[in-house]
C-alpha cells in the first residue's frame, strides 16, 4: 500500500546546455546527439513534511476570504 497523502511530485529541471564542466549523470537513456542530451527533466514523488500549525493558519485565512 502506498501512502500518497503526504507525497507530492518534485520536478527537477537539468539544463546544462553550453556547460563544458557538467558530466551528464542524471539521464541514463539513449543519446540523441543534439543539445537535448544536455537537458533532462526528473519527476519523483517525495514525502512532504506537514506543519499542522501552518496548515491551520492557511485554512483559517482561506475560509475567512471565502466568507467575505
Secondary structure as the mmCIF struct_conf table of DSSP 4:
data_model
#
loop_
_struct_conf.conf_type_id
_struct_conf.id
_struct_conf.beg_label_comp_id
_struct_conf.beg_label_asym_id
_struct_conf.beg_label_seq_id
_struct_conf.end_label_comp_id
_struct_conf.end_label_asym_id
_struct_conf.end_label_seq_id
TURN_TY1_P TURN_TY1_P1 UNK A 5 UNK A 6
STRN STRN1 UNK A 7 UNK A 15
TURN_TY1_P TURN_TY1_P2 UNK A 17 UNK A 18
BEND BEND1 UNK A 20 UNK A 21
BEND BEND2 UNK A 26 UNK A 26
BEND BEND3 UNK A 29 UNK A 29
BEND BEND4 UNK A 33 UNK A 34
HELX_RH_3T_P HELX_RH_3T_P1 UNK A 35 UNK A 38
STRN STRN2 UNK A 39 UNK A 47
HELX_RH_AL_P HELX_RH_AL_P1 UNK A 52 UNK A 67
#
